[in-house]
Amino acid sequence: MFTLTTSVRCDALAMGNAFLAGRPENSSGRASSLTTALEKVGEDLKLLAEKNDIFAAQLEILQDPLLEDTIKEFIDSGQNEVAAVGSASAAIVSEFEAIDDEYLKARGDDVRDVCKRITQCLTGSSNNDFNDVREGDIIVAEELLPSDTALIDLSLPSGFITSKGSITSHVCIIARQHSISAITGVKDCYSLIHNGDTLIIDGSKGIVIVNPDGQTIRQYQDILKRRSASPCIAELIRSSSRKVKLMGNAGNLEDIHKAISDGAEGIGLFRTEFIFLSSNPLPDEEEQYSIYLQAAYACRNYPLTIRTMDIGADKPVAGLEIKGQENPFLGLRGIRVSLQYEDIFKTQLRAILRASVAGNIRVMFPMISSIEEIRRCKVLLDICFDELNKEGIPCSYPQSIGIMVETPASVLMADEFAEEVSFFSIGTNDLTQYILAADRGNSSVATLYNSSDPAVLKAIQITIDAARRHNIEICVCGEMASDPSCAKLLISMGIDSLSCSSF
């Protein structure tokens, strides 16, 4: 028995047998046409992008002339097509990794993944390394790219372990969506773990136990048994002495349909930035109006809370020029982007107002830190409402207006802000990183990032108390709302509703 460690802490907990994903083949075989391969990869990514925004981002990389031009430069230098793709991948990834920005570094994974697809087309390699994964297996790899997870029957594995990545890696996002335990940043896991080894993932301690002894196995079997028997979020709410609404978080129409069918009493967070992230050029008014209206109808008369575009920092958008920033999380992002690009913001507000004829739409503004920002948003909403009426276009005012509470300023000014809006929604992900000055995407400070820290809990309580004094609704829509132990605490603190990714 031995233990591997990582600084990345999470709630992952799993036990199973190791399945080592195959290493990429270094092929020097005869290459087929590069143009044909690029076209084939483009067709595949377009289909995948319809279901997952990760592949939409990869499609942008493929279509960027930089990639093809770099490959051709290496071909011109004498390399064959397969070798040139590998060299181009290494060159572009090294540029990303030299940038002091966790999001851009993660885009290097996308470049590698796209180039891997091109290489597979060139060499005719189509083997699925994951055909032999069995139920309960824990997949171990240097890294798992989106194209890898697309090959996995995600109903089978109980966990993922990778030596590369952080909590914002694609593999972690996909794992959360499918209730799979994932732990990243485990150095040497691929060389020290062998196929069939018994593994235990304990993300709370940041460890992987390899071939545990009998006592350790029994200890974790008891923990897993208790966890499986612990109440889910819906059961916690049903057993509460207070009336607490259970709502869902969504990034697309599919998420909304699933949340409502699973019993959500509405959508507490509709992340509209994904509409912008997957569109180039930027989505126009008609496109957004259609999406928002469909989303409202999908809620079946339950409230739909539309958060205006929360872009910038870790969510750059093609077609929207935001110059490089030394500290992007403290720079131009969230509502700051919207107010700087008022024409784009007004297009979104007009679409929301038009969709509000459905009668159940609420609008919410992200990353608010001053009264002036709230008031400017409301003024622009009024301007758009007047414009639509003058143009004779059917529209309606949103059911209510609210803000995300995710900055220290919004906590300290909660009483003043409560006089301007109808509801608060606490975004615990950003609030935690700003209160504790710990970047939530940086594995080096992962041990400091803790939403249950007393400072964060005090900030949440201050916000709840202010909402109570001004008789406005208070919700939590961050990851804390999806954690049963945290949800129980939030309910006891006085939250009116929880908006979760899973129930």
WOFEN-V654529 format. One record per run of one state. SS is the DSSP state (H for helix, E for strand, - for the rest). FROM is the first residue (numbers start at 1). TO is the last residue. Records with the same first field share a line. If there is no record, write none. Layout:
SS: FROM-TO  FROM-TO
This chain:
-: 1-1  6-12  21-33  50-52  64-64  77-80  98-101  124-137  142-145  150-158  163-169  178-180  184-188  193-197  203-206  211-213  230-232  240-244  251-252  262-265  272-272  278-284  299-302  308-311  313-314  316-327  331-332  334-334  341-341  359-360  366-370  391-400  406-407  413-413  419-422  427-427  437-442  446-453  470-472  477-478  483-483  494-496  501-503
E: 2-5  13-20  138-141  159-162  181-183  198-202  207-210  245-250  266-271  303-307  312-312  315-315  333-333  361-365  401-405  423-426  473-476  497-500
H: 34-49  53-63  65-76  81-97  102-123  146-149  170-177  189-192  214-229  233-239  253-261  273-277  285-298  328-330  335-340  342-358  371-390  408-412  414-418  428-436  443-445  454-469  479-482  484-493
